[in-house]
């Protein structure tokens, strides 16, 4: 594994681990902001908790767990996707700069919105990073290609050997026993 991955993954994960822990401990701090985003989602997805505080806490737990996986390089691709999935509603709930009246608040929320957008980009890159190894899709395509090639070779070998073997069998059948 490259030094950039070893250093970069924990650095990227750190903000999600810290933020997720804070949300787990104090869901009431963000529940009010999250309500306009959480309510429509929980109305559509029955698997999510009804209470906004519980949904916020679940979001924080996913960020901590996936952040730790990303930081340690364990299942980092699905972990990055999980964090990315939590970052979208978090950003839409906390940084609605387009609704701000005060220009100073608007500027701050726009900066945080764009920061989260940049983090989302980093997470998507991390989710696509195979660590220099071929992806599962690439390996499966090449394994299928190799199997087809070996099947063609086996079929040709069988056809090449079947003709002479059949001729030898016919010749043997004509010989007296």
C-alpha positions in Angstrom: 0.0 0.0 0.0 1.3 3.4 -0.9 2.3 5.9 1.7 -0.3 8.4 0.3 -3.1 5.9 1.1 -1.7 5.1 4.5 -1.7 8.7 5.4 -4.6 10.0 3.4 -7.3 7.6 4.5 -7.0 8.4 8.2 -6.8 12.1 7.4 -10.0 11.9 5.3 -11.7 9.8 7.9 -10.8 12.0 10.9 -13.5 14.6 10.4 -16.2 12.0 10.1 -15.0 10.1 13.2 -14.9 13.3 15.3 -18.2 14.6 13.9 -19.9 11.3 14.3 -18.8 10.9 17.9 -20.1 14.4 18.7 -23.4 13.6 17.0 -23.7 10.4 19.0 -23.1 12.2 22.3 -25.2 15.3 21.5 -27.8 14.5 18.9 -30.0 17.4 20.2 -27.4 19.9 18.8 -28.2 19.0 15.2 -31.7 17.5 15.4 -33.4 20.9 14.8 -31.3 21.5 11.7 -31.8 18.0 10.5 -35.6 17.9 10.9 -36.4 19.3 7.4 -34.1 16.7 5.7 -34.7 13.8 8.0 -38.5 13.9 8.1 -39.1 13.4 4.3 -36.5 10.6 4.2 -37.9 8.7 7.2 -41.4 9.0 5.8 -40.3 7.2 2.7 -37.9 4.7 4.3 -39.6 2.8 7.1 -36.3 1.1 8.1 -35.1 4.4 9.6 -36.0 5.5 13.1 -39.0 7.8 13.4 -37.5 10.3 15.8 -35.1 12.8 14.3 -32.7 12.4 17.3 -32.4 8.7 16.6 -31.9 9.2 12.9 -29.2 11.7 13.6 -27.6 9.3 16.1 -27.7 6.5 13.5 -26.0 8.9 11.0 -23.3 9.6 13.5 -22.8 5.9 14.3 -22.4 5.1 10.6 -19.8 7.9 10.3 -17.8 6.7 13.2 -17.9 3.0 12.2 -17.2 3.7 8.5 -14.6 6.3 9.4 -12.7 3.8 11.5 -12.8 1.2 8.7 -11.6 3.8 6.2 -8.9 5.0 8.5 -7.6 1.5 9.1 -7.9 0.5 5.4 -10.3 -2.3 6.2 -13.2 -2.5 3.7 -12.3 1.1 2.8 -14.2 1.2 -0.4 -17.6 0.4 1.1 -16.8 2.5 4.1 -16.1 5.5 1.9 -19.4 4.9 0.2 -21.2 4.7 3.5 -19.7 7.9 4.7 -20.6 9.6 1.4 -24.2 8.5 1.8 -24.3 10.1 5.3 -22.6 13.3 4.1 -25.3 14.2 1.6 -28.2 14.6 4.1 -25.8 16.1 6.7 -24.7 18.8 4.2 -28.3 19.5 3.0 -29.4 19.8 6.6 -26.6 21.9 8.1 -25.4 24.1 5.3 -28.5 25.4 3.5 -26.7 28.7 2.5 -29.4 29.5 -0.1 -31.9 30.0 2.8 -29.7 32.4 4.8 -30.6 36.1 4.9 -27.4 37.4 6.5 -24.6 37.7 4.0 -22.0 36.7 6.6 -23.9 33.5 7.6 -24.6 32.8 3.9 -20.9 33.0 3.1 -20.0 30.7 6.0 -22.6 28.1 5.1 -21.5 28.3 1.4 -17.9 27.6 2.5 -19.0 24.6 4.6 -21.2 23.4 1.8 -18.4 23.5 -0.7 -16.0 21.9 1.9 -18.4 19.0 2.2 -18.7 18.8 -1.5 -14.9 18.5 -1.7 -15.0 15.8 1.0 -17.7 14.0 -1.0 -15.4 14.1 -4.0 -12.5 12.6 -1.9 -14.8 9.9 -0.6 -15.9 9.0 -4.1 -12.3 8.7 -5.2 -11.5 6.6 -2.1 -14.5 4.4 -2.9 -13.1 3.8 -6.4 -9.5 3.2 -5.2 -8.5 -0.4 -5.5 -5.1 0.2 -3.9 -3.3 -0.7 -7.1 -5.0 -4.0 -7.4 -7.4 -4.8 -10.2 -11.0 -4.4 -9.3 -13.4 -7.3 -8.8 -15.1 -6.3 -12.0 -11.8 -6.3 -13.9 -10.8 -9.7 -12.4 -14.2 -11.3 -13.2 -14.1 -10.1 -16.8 -10.6 -11.4 -17.3 -11.4 -14.7 -15.6 -14.4 -15.1 -17.9 -12.2 -14.2 -20.9 -9.6 -16.8 -19.8 -12.2 -19.5 -19.4 -13.6 -18.9 -22.9 -10.0 -19.0 -24.3 -9.3 -22.3 -22.5 -12.6 -23.8 -23.6 -11.7 -22.9 -27.3 -8.3 -24.5 -26.8 -9.8 -27.7 -25.2 -12.4 -27.9 -28.0 -9.7 -27.6 -30.7 -7.6 -30.2 -28.9 -10.6 -32.5 -28.7 -11.4 -32.1 -32.4 -7.8 -32.6 -33.4 -7.5 -35.8 -31.3 -11.0 -37.1 -32.1 -10.4 -37.6 -35.8 -7.3 -39.7 -35.5 -8.7 -41.6 -32.5 -11.8 -42.4 -34.4 -9.8 -43.6 -37.4 -7.6 -45.8 -35.1 -10.8 -47.2 -33.6 -12.2 -48.1 -37.0 -8.9 -49.6 -38.0 -8.7 -51.7 -34.9 -12.3 -52.9 -35.4 -11.3 -54.2 -38.8 -8.4 -56.2 -37.4 -9.0 -59.9 -36.5 -9.2 -60.5 -32.8 
